[in-house]
Amino acid sequence: MTRIDLNPLLSPALLGKLSLKNHMVMAPMTRSRAGSGDVASPLMAEYYSQRAGAGLIITEGSQVSAQGKGYLRTPGIFTPQQIAGWKQVTEAVHAEGGQIFLQLWHVGRLSHPLVQVNGAQPVAPSAIKADGEIYTIEGLKPYELPRALELDEIPGVVADFRQAACNAKLAGFDGVEIHGANGYLIDQFLRDGTNKRTDAYGGSVENRARLLKEVVEAVIEVFGASRVGVRLSPIFSYFSMSDSDPQATFEHAAGMLSRYGLAYLHIVEAGEGPFDFRALKRHFNGPYIANGGYSAERAATAISRGEADLVAFGTPFLANPDLVERFKLGQPLNAPDAATFYQGDERGYTDYPTLAEAQGAR
């Protein structure tokens, strides 16, 4: 069988003002390795620096506030200690010639009073409970009913994102990604299945996209548009997420975001139901990052056809610190160890062998 030319994927790329080594992006992946105080650990610095061969690394989600936290051992970006922890990471990645964006995260209703300060209720656009369970210090617990954010609280959430961007800049990040996907707070506002508000943040798609718009504008003030990306997931259906017309909702969001000259729009092309992802690319006048189980060959084909500008890889980068090199050489990939995705330390995290290490061990 003729091997597909991978040069479209492996050649250098431009992303705003950034020159990337290739068109491969390391996707954000929560791995629950933060230390005490939700501080990024030296182990995390090793993990990310091992993967600095990616054209761009997007970190796991980093909560913008204590209220934004959902899971145990996830890193924050709202205390001096957390800034210092992330600075270790950016310095390690830059020392290896890599470039790295921090993903800014607020989980909204996907939290639990056992995770919140003083046992507070998680917040959401509307008081609608998510299906499923969450790990807490007392083990697995069902999600609880969130409380709807008051109208006068929303500017504070926007301010938390802005301050988190300031903190990310202090930590040495090359830019930031606003997490508007995967059923978290901004996604909860965007979709009418979770947003039943009747004020300026609910009802019409323009109103439901208002929080995203305000967060983008606040973060741009800090980094400039060319170093700010946004992640969306139009048909993501976990955590009982839904929308009555996802095509219209997300085409509106893409068109709105197109006005800002952002670094990129990062789309999770996975979920339930039909969806025209190419239409999102047409509505967004800027770099489009595709994400959704791409192989090297499929990614190169998508780029060469103009269906994507870059492609993000998740689990393949987790299990293969030298993923770029393996693609270049057409070599097999390490198998990921799913049992260690969200627990453990170096095992299943920094101990995946490179091709050279694997060959040397034979």
C-alpha positions as CSV (number, residue, x, y, z in Angstrom):
1,M,0.0,0.0,0.0
2,T,1.3,3.5,-0.9
3,R,2.2,5.5,2.2
4,I,0.5,8.9,2.4
5,D,2.9,11.9,2.3
6,L,3.0,13.2,5.9
7,N,4.8,16.4,5.0
8,P,1.7,18.6,5.4
9,L,1.6,17.4,9.0
10,L,5.3,17.4,9.8
11,S,6.4,20.6,8.1
12,P,6.8,23.9,10.0
13,A,3.6,26.0,10.6
14,L,2.7,29.5,11.4
15,L,0.1,30.2,14.2
16,G,-0.5,33.9,14.6
17,K,2.9,35.3,15.5
18,L,4.3,31.9,16.5
19,S,6.5,29.7,14.3
20,L,5.8,26.1,15.0
21,K,8.1,23.1,14.3
22,N,5.2,21.2,12.8
23,H,1.4,21.1,12.4
24,M,1.0,18.7,15.4
25,V,-0.7,19.9,18.6
26,M,-0.6,18.1,21.9
27,A,-4.2,18.2,23.0
28,P,-5.1,19.1,26.6
29,M,-5.5,16.0,28.8
30,T,-6.4,16.1,32.5
31,R,-4.0,13.7,34.3
32,S,-4.5,14.6,38.0
33,R,-0.8,14.8,38.9
34,A,-0.8,18.2,40.6
35,G,0.7,18.5,44.1
36,S,-0.5,20.0,47.4
37,G,-2.4,23.2,46.8
38,D,-3.2,22.2,43.2
39,V,0.3,23.2,42.2
40,A,1.9,22.0,39.0
41,S,4.6,19.5,40.1
42,P,8.2,18.9,38.9
43,L,6.8,15.6,37.5
44,M,4.5,17.6,35.3
45,A,7.4,19.7,34.1
46,E,9.2,16.5,33.1
47,Y,6.1,15.2,31.4
48,Y,5.5,18.3,29.2
49,S,9.2,18.8,28.4
50,Q,9.4,15.2,27.1
51,R,6.7,16.1,24.6
52,A,8.2,19.4,23.4
53,G,8.6,18.0,19.9
54,A,4.9,19.0,19.3
55,G,4.4,22.1,17.3
56,L,2.3,23.4,20.2
57,I,1.5,21.9,23.6
58,I,-1.9,22.8,25.1
59,T,-1.8,21.9,28.8
60,E,-4.5,20.1,30.8
61,G,-7.2,22.4,32.1
62,S,-6.1,24.7,34.9
63,Q,-8.9,26.1,37.1
64,V,-9.1,29.9,37.1
65,S,-10.5,30.0,40.6
66,A,-11.3,27.8,43.6
67,Q,-14.9,27.8,42.5
68,G,-13.8,26.5,39.1
69,K,-12.3,23.3,40.4
70,G,-14.0,20.0,39.8
71,Y,-11.5,17.1,40.2
72,L,-8.8,16.1,42.7
73,R,-5.2,17.0,41.9
74,T,-5.9,19.2,39.0
75,P,-3.6,22.3,38.7
76,G,-4.9,25.8,39.4
77,I,-3.6,29.2,38.1
78,F,-4.9,31.6,40.8
79,T,-2.3,31.5,43.6
80,P,1.3,32.6,43.7
81,Q,2.3,29.0,44.4
82,Q,0.4,27.8,41.4
83,I,2.1,30.4,39.2
84,A,5.5,29.3,40.4
85,G,4.6,25.6,39.8
86,W,3.6,26.4,36.2
87,K,6.7,28.5,35.7
88,Q,8.8,25.3,36.2
89,V,6.8,23.7,33.4
90,T,7.1,26.5,30.9
91,E,10.9,26.8,31.6
92,A,11.3,23.1,31.0
93,V,9.4,23.1,27.8
94,H,11.1,26.2,26.5
95,A,14.5,24.6,27.3
96,E,13.6,21.8,24.9
97,G,12.6,24.3,22.2
98,G,8.8,23.8,22.7
99,Q,5.9,26.2,22.8
100,I,3.1,25.9,25.3
101,F,-0.4,27.4,25.9
102,L,-2.2,27.1,29.2
103,Q,-5.9,25.9,29.1
104,L,-8.1,28.2,31.3
105,W,-10.9,26.1,32.9
106,H,-14.0,26.5,35.0
107,V,-16.0,23.3,35.4
108,G,-19.2,24.9,36.5
109,R,-21.7,22.3,37.6
110,L,-19.2,19.4,37.2
111,S,-18.0,19.8,40.7
112,H,-19.2,18.8,44.2
113,P,-19.5,20.4,47.6
114,L,-16.7,18.2,48.8
115,V,-14.4,19.9,46.3
116,Q,-15.7,23.4,46.9
117,V,-14.5,25.9,49.6
118,N,-16.7,25.6,52.7
119,G,-18.8,22.9,51.0
120,A,-20.4,25.5,48.6
121,Q,-22.8,24.3,45.8
122,P,-21.2,24.2,42.4
123,V,-22.5,26.9,40.0
124,A,-24.0,26.7,36.6
125,P,-26.1,28.9,34.2
126,S,-29.2,27.1,35.5
127,A,-30.0,24.7,38.4
128,I,-29.9,21.5,36.3
129,K,-28.0,18.5,37.6
130,A,-25.6,16.6,35.4
131,D,-25.8,12.8,35.1
132,G,-22.8,10.8,36.4
133,E,-20.4,10.7,39.3
134,I,-17.3,12.5,40.4
135,Y,-14.3,11.4,42.4
136,T,-14.0,13.2,45.8
137,I,-12.0,12.8,48.9
138,E,-14.8,10.4,50.1
139,G,-14.8,8.4,46.8
140,L,-17.3,8.4,44.0
141,K,-20.3,10.7,44.5
142,P,-23.2,11.6,42.2
143,Y,-23.1,15.1,40.8
144,E,-25.3,17.4,42.9
145,L,-27.8,20.0,41.9
146,P,-25.9,23.2,41.1
147,R,-27.1,26.7,41.9
148,A,-27.7,29.2,39.0
149,L,-25.2,32.0,39.0
150,E,-26.8,35.3,39.9
151,L,-26.6,38.0,37.2
152,D,-24.3,40.1,39.3
153,E,-21.9,37.2,39.9
154,I,-21.1,36.7,36.2
155,P,-18.7,39.7,35.9
156,G,-16.7,38.0,38.7
157,V,-16.3,34.8,36.7
158,V,-15.1,36.9,33.7
159,A,-12.7,38.7,36.0
160,D,-11.3,35.3,37.2
161,F,-10.5,34.3,33.6
162,R,-8.8,37.6,33.0
163,Q,-6.7,37.3,36.2
164,A,-5.9,33.7,35.3
165,A,-4.6,35.0,31.9
166,C,-2.4,37.5,33.8
167,N,-1.1,34.7,36.0
168,A,-0.4,32.5,32.9
169,K,1.6,35.4,31.5
170,L,3.6,35.6,34.7
171,A,4.2,31.9,34.5
172,G,5.8,32.2,31.1
173,F,3.2,30.7,28.8
174,D,3.3,31.5,25.1
175,G,-0.5,31.9,25.1
176,V,-3.7,30.5,26.5
177,E,-6.7,28.4,25.4
178,I,-10.1,29.2,26.8
179,H,-11.9,25.9,27.6
180,G,-15.4,26.3,26.1
181,A,-15.9,22.6,25.5
182,N,-16.6,19.2,27.1
183,G,-19.6,20.2,29.3
184,Y,-17.8,22.7,31.5
185,L,-19.1,26.2,32.4
186,I,-18.8,28.1,29.1
187,D,-20.2,25.1,27.3
188,Q,-23.1,24.9,29.8
189,F,-23.9,28.5,28.9
190,L,-23.7,28.0,25.2
191,R,-26.1,25.1,25.0
192,D,-29.9,25.4,25.5
193,G,-30.0,21.9,27.2
194,T,-28.2,23.3,30.2
195,N,-29.0,27.1,29.9
196,K,-32.6,27.9,30.7
197,R,-31.9,31.5,31.8
198,T,-34.3,34.3,30.9
199,D,-31.9,37.2,31.3
200,A,-29.1,38.6,29.1
201,Y,-27.2,35.3,29.3
202,G,-30.0,33.0,28.2
203,G,-32.6,32.4,25.5
204,S,-31.2,33.4,22.1
205,V,-28.0,32.0,20.8
206,E,-26.5,35.5,21.0
207,N,-27.3,35.6,24.7
208,R,-26.1,32.1,25.4
209,A,-22.7,33.0,23.7
210,R,-22.4,36.2,25.8
211,L,-20.2,34.6,28.5
212,L,-17.8,33.2,25.9
213,K,-17.7,36.6,24.2
214,E,-16.9,38.4,27.4
215,V,-14.3,35.9,28.5
216,V,-12.6,36.1,25.1
217,E,-12.5,39.9,25.3
218,A,-11.1,39.9,28.8
219,V,-8.4,37.4,28.0
220,I,-7.4,39.2,24.8
221,E,-6.7,42.3,26.9
222,V,-4.0,40.4,28.6
223,F,-2.3,38.3,25.8
224,G,-3.5,39.9,22.6
225,A,-5.8,38.0,20.2
226,S,-2.9,36.2,18.3
227,R,-2.0,34.3,21.5
228,V,-5.5,33.3,22.6
229,G,-7.3,30.2,21.3
230,V,-10.8,28.7,22.1
231,R,-11.8,25.1,22.3
232,L,-15.4,24.0,21.5
233,S,-17.1,20.6,21.3
234,P,-20.4,20.9,19.3
235,I,-21.7,17.4,19.8
236,F,-20.1,16.3,23.0
237,S,-22.8,14.5,24.9
238,Y,-21.3,13.2,28.2
239,F,-22.6,14.7,31.4
240,S,-26.1,15.0,29.8
241,M,-25.0,17.8,27.5
242,S,-27.4,18.7,24.7
243,D,-28.5,21.4,22.3
244,S,-31.7,21.6,20.2
245,D,-29.7,22.9,17.2
246,P,-26.0,22.5,17.6
247,Q,-25.2,23.4,14.0
248,A,-26.8,26.9,14.5
249,T,-25.4,27.4,18.0
250,F,-21.8,26.6,17.1
251,E,-21.8,28.3,13.7
252,H,-22.9,31.4,15.5
253,A,-20.1,30.9,18.1
254,A,-17.5,30.4,15.3
255,G,-18.7,33.5,13.4
256,M,-18.6,35.6,16.6
257,L,-15.1,34.4,17.4
258,S,-13.9,35.1,13.9
259,R,-14.1,38.8,14.5
260,Y,-11.2,38.8,17.0
261,G,-8.3,37.5,15.0
262,L,-7.7,34.7,17.5
263,A,-4.7,32.3,17.4
264,Y,-7.0,29.4,16.5
265,L,-10.4,27.6,17.0
266,H,-9.9,24.1,18.4
267,I,-12.8,21.8,17.7
268,V,-13.5,18.4,19.2
269,E,-14.9,16.5,16.3
270,A,-16.4,13.7,18.3
271,G,-19.8,13.0,19.9
272,E,-23.3,12.0,19.0
273,G,-25.3,13.0,16.0
274,P,-24.6,14.5,12.5
275,F,-22.6,17.7,12.3
276,D,-20.9,19.6,9.5
277,F,-17.5,20.5,11.0
278,R,-16.3,22.0,7.7
279,A,-19.0,24.6,8.1
280,L,-17.4,25.8,11.4
281,K,-14.1,26.2,9.5
282,R,-15.9,28.3,6.9
283,H,-17.4,30.5,9.6
284,F,-14.1,31.0,11.5
285,N,-11.7,33.2,9.6
286,G,-8.5,31.8,11.3
287,P,-6.5,28.7,12.0
288,Y,-8.7,25.6,12.7
289,I,-7.3,22.8,14.9
290,A,-9.1,19.5,14.3
291,N,-9.3,17.0,17.2
292,G,-11.0,13.6,17.1
293,G,-9.1,10.4,16.9
294,Y,-6.9,11.4,13.9
295,S,-4.2,9.1,12.6
296,A,-1.1,10.6,11.1
297,E,-2.3,9.8,7.6
298,R,-5.8,11.2,8.1
299,A,-4.3,14.3,9.7
300,A,-2.0,14.9,6.8
301,T,-4.8,14.4,4.3
302,A,-7.1,16.8,6.2
303,I,-4.4,19.5,6.2
304,S,-3.6,19.0,2.5
305,R,-7.3,19.3,1.6
306,G,-7.7,22.5,3.6
307,E,-10.1,20.8,6.1
308,A,-7.8,21.7,9.0
309,D,-4.8,23.9,9.6
310,L,-3.4,21.9,12.4
311,V,-4.4,18.6,14.1
312,A,-4.4,17.8,17.8
313,F,-3.5,14.4,19.2
314,G,-4.3,13.4,22.8
315,T,-3.6,9.8,23.9
316,P,-1.0,9.2,21.2
317,F,1.1,12.1,22.8
318,L,0.5,10.7,26.3
319,A,1.8,7.3,25.4
320,N,4.5,8.5,23.0
321,P,6.7,11.4,24.1
322,D,8.5,11.2,20.7
323,L,5.2,11.0,18.7
324,V,6.5,13.3,16.0
325,E,9.6,11.2,15.5
326,R,7.6,8.0,15.3
327,F,5.3,9.5,12.7
328,K,8.4,10.7,10.7
329,L,9.9,7.2,10.7
330,G,6.6,5.3,10.3
331,Q,7.3,3.4,13.5
332,P,4.7,1.7,15.8
333,L,3.3,3.5,18.8
334,N,3.3,2.6,22.4
335,A,0.0,1.4,23.8
336,P,-1.5,3.7,26.4
337,D,-2.1,2.4,29.9
338,A,-5.7,3.5,30.6
339,A,-5.5,2.3,34.3
340,T,-3.0,5.1,35.0
341,F,-4.7,7.9,33.1
342,Y,-5.9,9.7,36.3
343,Q,-3.9,8.1,39.0
344,G,-0.4,7.2,40.0
345,D,2.7,9.3,39.6
346,E,5.5,8.6,37.0
347,R,3.9,5.3,36.0
348,G,1.9,5.7,32.9
349,Y,2.9,9.4,32.7
350,T,6.7,10.0,32.3
351,D,7.8,6.4,32.0
352,Y,6.6,5.7,28.4
353,P,9.7,4.8,26.4
354,T,10.9,6.8,23.4
355,L,11.7,4.8,20.3
356,A,15.5,5.0,21.0
357,E,14.9,3.8,24.6
358,A,12.7,0.9,23.4
359,Q,15.2,-0.2,20.8
360,G,18.1,0.1,23.3
361,A,16.2,-2.2,25.7
362,R,16.0,-5.0,23.2
